Amino acid sequence: MGSGEEERGPERRRDYMRVVEAILTTALNGASKTHIVYRANLNFKICQRYLKDLESKGLLMCIEDSAKRYTTTEKGSEFLDQYSKIKELL
């Protein structure tokens, strides 16, 4: 196990996939960055990195109207469905 983070016990860091799942689930019906930060339990700096990454992969979309909101794309919803199936197998 690489960095040892996997062996820290209950306080260990979440892996990338679990954070992505939390963000995409939160944004299914649209969510502000603040809402995503709180629901996904991230700080703003880390959250911004994830949002940019997920947008670049087409899993999340930023909608700027009266307020900046993020929403999970169809591709993001498909990812959540497939990830859920994988978790069931494990």
C-alpha positions in Angstrom: 0.0 0.0 0.0 1.6 3.2 -1.3 1.6 6.1 1.1 0.2 4.4 4.1 -3.0 6.5 4.1 -5.0 3.3 3.5 -3.9 1.9 6.9 -4.8 4.9 9.2 -8.1 3.5 10.3 -11.4 5.4 10.6 -9.7 8.8 10.3 -8.0 7.9 7.0 -8.5 10.1 4.0 -11.2 9.2 1.5 -10.0 8.0 -1.8 -10.6 10.0 -5.0 -13.6 8.0 -6.1 -15.5 8.5 -2.9 -15.0 12.2 -3.0 -16.2 12.3 -6.7 -19.2 10.2 -5.7 -20.1 12.8 -2.9 -19.7 15.7 -5.2 -21.7 14.3 -8.1 -24.5 13.1 -5.8 -24.7 16.5 -4.1 -24.9 18.2 -7.5 -27.6 15.9 -9.0 -30.2 18.6 -8.7 -27.8 21.5 -8.8 -25.8 22.9 -5.9 -23.6 25.8 -5.1 -19.9 25.4 -4.4 -20.6 26.1 -0.7 -23.3 23.4 -0.6 -20.8 20.9 -2.2 -18.1 21.9 0.2 -20.3 21.1 3.2 -22.0 18.0 1.8 -18.7 16.5 0.5 -16.8 17.6 3.6 -14.0 19.4 1.7 -12.3 22.7 2.0 -12.8 25.3 -0.7 -9.3 24.9 -2.2 -9.6 21.1 -2.6 -13.2 21.4 -3.8 -12.1 23.8 -6.5 -9.6 21.3 -7.8 -12.2 18.5 -7.9 -14.8 20.8 -9.6 -12.3 21.7 -12.4 -11.3 18.1 -12.9 -14.9 16.9 -13.0 -15.9 19.6 -15.4 -13.0 18.8 -17.7 -14.1 15.2 -17.8 -17.7 16.1 -18.6 -19.1 14.7 -15.4 -20.1 18.1 -13.9 -21.3 21.3 -15.5 -21.2 24.9 -14.1 -24.3 26.9 -14.7 -24.0 30.7 -14.2 -27.3 32.5 -14.0 -28.2 34.6 -10.9 -25.9 32.4 -8.9 -23.1 30.0 -9.9 -24.3 26.4 -9.5 -22.9 23.0 -10.4 -25.0 20.2 -11.8 -24.2 16.6 -12.6 -24.2 15.8 -16.3 -25.8 12.8 -17.9 -22.3 11.3 -18.1 -21.8 12.0 -14.4 -25.1 10.3 -13.6 -24.0 7.3 -15.6 -20.7 7.3 -13.7 -22.7 7.2 -10.4 -24.8 4.3 -11.6 -21.7 2.3 -12.7 -19.8 3.1 -9.5 -22.8 2.0 -7.4 -22.8 -1.4 -9.2 -19.1 -1.8 -8.7 -19.5 -1.1 -4.9 -22.2 -3.8 -4.8 -19.9 -6.3 -6.2 -17.2 -5.6 -3.6 
